[in-house]
Amino acid sequence: MRTALFLDEEFKAAVVVAGAQARIETLQAGTPVFYRDNTRNLDILEYPSGQKFEIWFLHGAPGDKNYGVLRELKETAA
């Protein structure tokens, strides 16, 4: 019996695009966003102002206090 392939490359690409669009829309609405940058292997907190911080999560802490800031990320021009 062959198992159906649910997570093909086209589906994965659509999920990445949808996630990026949701991040942009959330920031435009004035709400900060937490996300994982797998390219840099960092957990990030991004504010609508454009400021980004590397963070770590404090597992088991209350939702409004469940992370700590390690450093501000300064983006460099490509």
N, C-alpha and C positions, 0 to 999 in steps of 0.2 A: 504494500500500500504506500502510495506516495503522499507525503505531507505537503499541504498547500504552502506556498511561499507568500506570507502576508506582508512581510517587511522588505519588499523589493526596493531597489535603488530609487525608483521613481517616487515611491511612497516616502522613503526617508528624506529625499530632497524636498518634497512638499511639506513635511513636518518642520524642517529647518527654516523654510521660507515663512511658514505660518508663525513660528516662534519669533523670528526676527521682526515680523510685522507687528505682532502683539507687543513686543518690547517697545518699539517706536511709538505705537499708539498709547501705551501706558505712560511713557515719558511725556508725550504731548499733552496728556490729560493732567499732568502735574504730579504724578505719583512716582516715587523712586522704585527701582527694579533691582531685584537680586537675581543673579544668574551665574552659571558655570561657564567659564571660558576654557574649553577643552584644549584649544590651541596653545594657550599659555599655562594651562593646568592651574587656574586660579578661580576662586569664588569671588565674585565682584558685586559691589553695591554701586549702582549708577543713579545719580540724581538728574532731574530734568534740566538743571543748569549745565550739565555736561561733566560735572565732577565724577570721577570714578575712584573707588577705593577697593583695595584688596582686603578681604575680610576672612574670618574663620567663624564657623558656627559653633555655638555652645549647646551641645545636645542636652536636651532635658530642661533647658531654661525657658521661662515664659516667652511667648511670641514677640513681645516688644523689647526683650533683652536677650535674644538668642544668638547674638553675633558680637564680635569684636573687630575693630578696625586695626589692620596691620600697618597700612601705609596708603597714602594717596598715590594714584597712578597718574603719571604725567605722560600723555600720549605724545609721540614724536611724529614728525612729518615723514611720509614715506619717500 
